[in-house]
Amino acid sequence: MGSLAFLLAQDVFYHCLAVIGVAANFMTIVILSRGSCGLARCTGRYLVSMAAVDLLVIIFCVMLNYLGSLYFPFSILTHYHVCSLNSITNAAVVDCSVWLTVAFTLDRFVAICYQKWKTRYCTVRTATGVITTVCTVSYLRNIPRYFTYEPVDVHGPFPVCRLRKLCTNTPWAVYLCACTVLTPLIPYVCILLLNALTVRHVLVASRVRRAFRGQGGDGKQVDPEMENRRRSIILLFAISGSFIVLWMTRVVVFVIQEMLLDIGPMVMQVGDMLMYLNSCTNTCIYALTQAKFREEMRRAITQPIHLFLKLTKDLKPKENLSTHRFHPEAARRGDWLSAPADLRTADWRKAVAFAWLRAADWPQMTSDFPELFTSAQQQAADWCTSRGGESPADWPQMHGPAWQPAADWLRILKRKMMNKRNIRHHFRCQLDAGTSNKTGRKITVS
């Protein structure tokens, strides 16, 4: 019963890890690539590469390896060549994730403890070279894993893969043991050592600087240099501490196995789960320790929601003039063409006062009002010519009492917007019972 409950919990864990890990790492790559989180360029380069490798760990090790074999036990993933290549990729991306954490820790160690080397080592060029070297060596080092599998004919469409019996083969046993020592034993020790040296340097430097600078007025240390280092130190310790905690089970399992002691398979599976969990915790660390990253993440989450709400609002149907009273938002061409003729005639003067002064927003009333195309057209043409030669076709072609409210507002705009060449995008008539809400000027609508 306990084993069944553990398998159920393991399945739920890997499914949640796949969904959250892909989303979190992808968001981290997008946010850090913008360079707006206030981090140094070399630091940002390391963090982006770590997020990209962690995303590959989730895709290859969790989604393809575990979930793929769970849902598709006899798919192309079990083919001999595909399985061998997948083994190389799984080991390579895990190695890259581990050693990039070591490289980032070393970069921050040099930046904090050795200021003389900072300008030479902590650069974007050096970071790019280190990242490229780590990824290349990690993949090349795992190429021999291709030959640890052998094909098995199961009378199917293709041969499936099976792990060779390599325990009695001394060269292979040495190779596999060396791979385990290189990942994660040596990186684990390196990160512990570098963090211990960083803590020692920070404590000594703080004591020395406190002796020289003294205390501030409120009894607290006033040191801009140490304040600038604080954020980098917190980020370093958070990432390194997460790695140390989540990889501890895997390291302990390796040490116990080397001592030829028996260990249950459930402990090994828990170690693998915690190891893969390390590939999606960095986003939470950045959000907890970096205020600008939190702001960018909040913006990245809320912006699609606001865009969706805006599109939903724009797609909301307009009021139908055939069943509702006239509303200024409904004074558009499509609504007027679908409205009854008597309603268009009765409320046409209000529509002139309410509607936007743009050609696209005015209905084509030629057939309904053939008498409204003489003086107003000439008036709009003269006024537009005085404002810079805009085409009269952009203005409503009407005259008489229906044109009078718009003509009055044109005279108001002529005084208020002398520096605006295109007033059609900056003006909307606000007329309620013949009175403007903004200016209070009475407009007579006959």
N, C-alpha and C positions, 0 to 999 in steps of 0.2 A: 504493500500500500504506500509505504514511504517512497519507494522508487518510482511508482506511478505518479505521485504528487510532484516529485522532483522533475520528471520528464515534462509534465504539464507546465510547471513553472519555467522550465528551460525554454519550451516552445514560445510561451508568452514573452519571455525576456528577449529572445532573438527577434521576434516579430516587432516588438516595440523598439528594439535597438536599431533595426533596419530603417524604420520610418523616421525616428527621431535623429538618428545619426546622419542620414542623407540630408535631411532638411537643415540640421544645425551646421554641418560642415559646409554645405553649399552657401548658406547665408553668411557664414564666417568668411569664406573666400570672397564673396561679393563685397562685403563691408570693408574688409581689410585692403582689398585691391584699390579702393577709392583713395586710400591714404589720408582720410579725414579723422583718424582716431588719435592724432597727436603722438604717435609712436615714431621712433627713428626709422629711417628707410631700411636699414639692414635688419632691424628687428621685425618690421612688417614683412620683409621678404622671407625670413625664417617662419613666421607664423602662418603666412599664406601657404608655403610649401608643406608645413606640418598639417594644415587643414586639408590640403589636396590629397596628401598621402593617407590621412585618416579616412577620407571619403573613399579612397580605393580599398582600404582595409574593409570597410563596411560592405562595399559592393562585391569584392571577390571572396572574402573569407566568410562573411555572414550571409549575404544574399545568394551568391552562386554556390558556395561550398555547402553551407548548412541547409538553408531553405530550399535551394535547388535540388539537393539530394533527397530532401524530405518530401517534396511535392512531385518530383520527377525522378524516381529512382532508376529508371531505365531510359534516360534521355541521352542526348549527344554528349552531355557532361561526363558520362561514364566511359566514353570512347578512350582507347588506350592513349592516343596522342594528345587529345584534349585534356584528359586527366593528368598526364605528365606535365604539360605546360601550365595547367592550373596550379599544380603543386609548386612549381617554380615561382609563379606570380604571387601566390599566397605568402610564401616564405619571404619573398623579396619586399613586398609592401610592408610586412610586419618589421623586417629589419630596417627599412627606411624610416618608419615611424619612430622606432627606438633610437636610432642613431641621429636622426634630426633633432630629437629632444636633447641628446648629448651635445650636439653642435650648438644649439641655442643656449644651453647652460654654459658652455665654454665661452660663447660670445659675450654673454652678460657678465661672466666672471672676469673676463679681460676688461670690459668696459667699466666695471666697478672697482677692481683691485689694481689694475695696471693702466693708468691714464696715459703713460708714454706710448703704449702699444695700441691704444684705442684708435688713433687716427689712421693707423696702418692696417689693423686687422678688422675693426668694426666698420666695414664699408660694404656698399651694395655689391661691388665687384667681387670681394672676398666671399660674401654670403652666397652669391650665385655660383661661384666656383666650388664652394664646400657642398652646397646642395646637389649640384650636378655630380660631383665625385661620389657622394654618399649613395645616390640613387644608382649610379652605374656600377659601383663595386657591389652593392647589395644584390643586384640582379645577376651579375657575373658569378658571384660567389655561390649562388643557389642553382646554377645550371646543372651541376652533377645530380641534382635531385631528379632530373628527367630519367635517369637510368636506374632509379630505385624502384621503378614499377615495371611490371612485365605483362604482356597481353595474355588474356585467357579467352579461349573460344567457348562460348556458351550456346552455340547454335542459334545465334541471333544475327541481326543485320550487320553488326560490326563487333570486333573483339573489345572486351572491357578490360579495365586495368586492375592489377592486383599488386600489393606491396611485396617486394621480394623479401626473402628471409636473409637479412644482412647481419644478424647478431653474431654469427660465427665467422663472418668475413672481417678480418682485422682492419684492412684499409677503410672499408665502409663504416665500421664501428668508430674508428678514430675520427672520420669526417663528420659523422652525425654528432658525436660528442663535442667536437670543436665548434660546430654550428650552435649548439646550445650554450657553450661557454661564451661565444661572441655575442649571442643574443639569447637571454638578456643579462647574463651574469656580469660580464665586464661593463656594459653600460650602466647597470645598476650600481656597481661600486664606483664608477666614475662620477655619476650624478651625486651620490652621497658625499664623495670626497670634495667635489667642486662646491657644493652647497655649504659644507662644513668650513672650507677655506673662505668662502664669501662671508659667512656669518662672523667668522673670526676677524676678518678685515674690517667689516662694518662696525663691530663693537670697538675695536682698537681706534679706528678713525673717529668715531663719535666721541670717545673719551678724550682724545687729543684735541679735537676741534672745540669741545666744550671747555677745555682748560684755557684755550686761547681766546675764545669769543665770550665766555662767561654766560650769564643768564640774562634773559630778556626782562622787561618790566613786569610781566605776569608770572615770572618764575619758570617759564618754559624756554627750551632751547630755541634760539633764533638763528637758523642757519639755512640760507637759501640753497646752498650746494647739497646738503643732506636732504632737504625737502625735494629737490629735483630727482635725487636718486631713489626716493622712497617708492615711487610708482613702479620703477623698473625692478626694484628688489621684491616688491609684493608680487608682481607678475611672475618673476623667476621662481620664487618659492612656491607659488600656487601651482604652476605647471610641474615643477620638479616633485613637489609633495604628492600631487595626484599620481604621477608616474610611479613613485616609490610605493605608495599604498596599494595601488591596483595591480602592480606586478609582484608584490611580495609573495602571494600564494604560489605563483609560477616559479619563483626563485627557490622557495622552500621545498617545493615538490622536486625540483632538480637536485637540490642538496641531499634530500632523503633518498632519492633513487641512486645517487652516486655512493651513498653509504650502504647500498644493497639492502635497504629496508623496504618492507611492503607498505604500500599506500593504496587506499581505495580509489576506484575509478571516479567516484563522485567528487572527490577532492580535486582531481585533475580537471574534471569538467568545470567545476567552480573556478579554478584558476584560469581556464580558457575564457569563461564568461567575463571575469573581471579584466582580463587582458584586452578583450574586444571593447569592453565598456570604456577603457581609457581612450578610445578613438573618437568618442563623442562628448567628453567632459570639458574639453578646452573652451568650447563656446560658452558654457556656464561660467568658467573661470574668467574669461574676458568680460562677460556681462557683470560679474560681481566686483571685479577689480578696476575696470576702466569705465569712467563716467561717459566719455565720448562714444565708446562702443555701445553702451546702453542706449544712448540717444539715437545713434544710427540704426540700431536694431529695432527700436521702437518705431522709428520712421519707416523702416523697410516693412514692418508688419502692418502698420496702420495705413500706409499709402494705398495698397491695393484695395483695402476695405473702403476707404473714402472714394476711390475711383469707381468701385462697384456701386456704391450708394448714389454717386452722381449719375452714372449711366442709368440706374434704375429710375431715378427721378426724371431724367430726360425722356425716358421711354414711357412715362406715365401719359395716358391719353388726355388730350385737351378737352375742354368743355364743348359740347355740341350746341350750336346756336339755335338749332331747331327745337330743343327741349329746355334750354336754360335762358335766363336773361343775359343780356349782353355783358361781357366782361372784357376788360382791356387786354388781358393775356390772349383772348380768343380772336383778336383782330388780326387775323392772318389770311392769306389768300385761300388756302384750302378750306378753312371754315366758312368764309364768305361764299365760296362757290357752292358749298353744300347746303347753305342756309336758304330758307324760303325767300322769295323776292320781296315780300312785304316787310319782313324783318330787316333785310339789307337796306331797304329804302328808309325805314323809320329810324334806324340807329346809325345810318351812314355818317351823320354829322358827328356823333360821338366817336365813331371809329377814326375819323380824321384827327380828332384831338388826342386820342389815346395811342394810336398805332405808332410804331417806329418810323422815323423818316428815312426809310430805305426802300428802294424799288422792289426788292424781293419780298418785303412784308406787305406791300399794298396790293389789293385785289385788282384784277383787270376788269374795270367797270365800263368798258367802252360800249358794250351792247345795252347795258342797263341805263346809263346816263350819257347819252351822246351829246348833250348840251354842255357838259362840264369839261371842255377841252380848248379853251381859247385864252382868256386873260390870265388864268392861274399859271398856265404853261409859260407864257411870256414873262410873268412876274418871277417865277422860279428861275427861268433862264437868265434874266437880268441879275438877279441876286447871286446866283452861282458864278456868273461871269465876274462879278465884282470880288468874289472870294477866291478866285484863282483859276477860273476857266473850267469848272467841273461840268460834266455833261448834263443837260436838262433831262435826259432820259432816266437819270438816277432819281428823279423826284416825282412825286405823284402828279398826274396830269389832270388837274381838276381846277375849277374856278367857282366863283360865286359864294354863297353863304357857307357851303361845305368846306371851302378852302380857307375861310377867314380865321378859324382858330389856329390852324397850322401856320398861316402867314403871321399872326400875332406872335407866336412863339419863335418864328424865324427872326423877327426883329429883336426879341429879347436875346437870342443867341448871338446875334451880330454884335451886341455890346459886351456880352460876357465871355465870348470865346474868340477874341480877335486873333489869337495866335494858333487856333486850331484850323488846319486846312480841311480836314475831313470830319465835319461835325456829325455825320450820320452814325458814327460809332460811339459818340459821346452824349447822345441826347435822347431822351424819351419823355414824351409829354405825360404829365401827371395831372389829370383833370378829374375832379370829383364834384358833381353838381355845379359845374362851370367855374371852379376855383382851383388854382394850382396849389399843391401841398407844399412846394418849396418856396415860392415867391409870394403866394397869397394874392396874386394879381387876378382880377376878375376878367373872364373872357366870355364875351357874349356869343352864344350859339343860337342863331336864329333858325 
